Amino acid sequence: MRRLVCVAGFLVASLLGCGSPTPTPDAVATEAVIAHKIFATLTASAPRVAITPPSATVKPTDTPLSPDLATFTVTPVAVTVRGANLRAGPGTSYAKVGSLPQGQPVQVVARNAAGDWLQLADGSWIFAELVANAPNVSVAQLSPTEAAPATGTLTVTFIDVGQGDSILIQTADGHAALIDGGNPGSGVLAKLRQAGVQKLDLVVVSHPHSDHIGGLPEVIKGIPVAQVVASGQPHTTPDYERLLDAIAGAKAQYTEVKRGDKLALGGIAFDVLSPERTQPTGDLNHNSVVLRLTYGRSVFQFEGDADAAAESSMRAAGLLGIVTVLKVGHHGSRTASSPAFLAAVQPVIAVYSAGAGNDYGHPHQQTIQALQAVGAQIYGTDRNGSVTVTSDGSTYRVSTEKGGPMQKVAATAVPIPSRANPMPVPTVVTTPVPARTDCDRAYPDVCIPSPPPDLDCPEIPYRNFRVLPPDPHRFDGDHDGIGCES
Amino acid sequence: MTEKAAIDRFEEKMVVLIIGEGEAERQVIVPKKSLPRGVREGTWLQVEMDADRVVSAVIDTEETMRAKQRILDKLERLRRGEHLE
């Protein structure tokens, strides 16, 4: 409910943007203007608003305190000395996120290192000279990245490249980064040109599978690319080799990144959350480059194909926090988006990238249900085409080539056994079991049907049974004539 | 006809193969079970295909090693920034 409640009160309303225009009905299908609901980027665990009501004001007094009250410390209440703007960060270069009238009591929780800006309990910042009676507070811990100053609009486009990933990030001052480029022939270069991209500051290779790198050589040869960053996991495929050739040909700087690194893009920066290290392990998905981009109060996180183990590692390292927009890991595969991870990042918007009718069943139903369980609005390139999220640092907007977010589908009702009647009288239905006549002759001691479908040992109840050639299910990996050895 | 193929990735029980060279290069998705045991992402094979079905597949250890070494050499040059000179 953290993100959905629009609390009453003028201060909160001005900060949360409750008064933002609601979408007109004819705009809803393709575009939704949504007041920015992420409010806790900087103070995830802090109370939303903690303002001392004026009636509780205790004025300092020269009158000696009675002995009964002597043990109480009377703290002057901090108030604004005149009307003041609130900023997303400690400086006027940060986005304006609200304003306060003169005489407004405020709760100061921290200051910046210079001491000229104060952070309020809601996470916003105010110029220190505009606050009287400010308490002596410690320097704000802004971790891991201080909110980037939001100047202008940041545009993040999840490009529809079929079954693959390609994400374009454009800053207001003309800087651009591309994460992945889809399969060979994805046409991503043409889409970049359509978007007005004439050069890329940064190309991020999340990991070297074809559905992420196949379209990149065309981009790197087609427009100037200053820098290419990657996970450090090499691959032995033609697509990977063409990527290396393209980087060399374009004379782009090549860098491998790991957890803790930062990638600058104009005045903003990505935090690298994963991989833990750049040494090759052969596990390409697991070592995907995972990036977080903080822009004002918006937080974008790009997962590549990182798996549940990578999610767990990021969580254990304390790197996860609330995000506004999550690029769902691995095309919505069940190998990613573990419940513990989603509970930690609680995306407002979740975008997966997948091709309609793909061969892998992406996105998996359990991923969709897990995303719905944390209240995410789900978009997918298979349903929505390219999905664009813009943010000015305090509000965001989602637009798609077609359609709106996925409607929540009620989970199939599973009947719950009644506790009131723990011993129901069983209804016995006798169904004759048809005699199996399709037992494969390669397994003479047991009855296993011939493929299709292909069966694996975990899918059958038998162990250590005789296997004769040709072993169509390949139960006998070591060819010793015994199948599914336990 | 036997063709070269490289394993791009595993997607649970399926394998994405990059088969053929030049104009004939294509991606084909096949069941893991249609390939020899011991294959990994990045393994090269000699395959015979009937459309999208694997008729035969043999691991090509020599090509795997050769491609790996060639690619690692290229990667090392990028890491050292030799291509920027």
Interface residues (C-beta under 8 A of the other chain):
Chain A: N183 H209 S210 D211 P234 H235 T236 T237 P238 D239 Y240 E241 L244 D245 I247 A248 G249 K251 Q253 Y254 E256 G282 L284 N285 S333 T335 D359 Y360 D454 H473 R474 G477
Chain B: A6 I7 D8 R9 E11 E12 K13 M14 V16 I18 E21 E25 Q27 I29 P31 K33 R37 R40 E41 G42 T43 W44 T64 A67 K68 R70 I71 L72 K74 L75 R77 L78 R79 G81 H83 L84
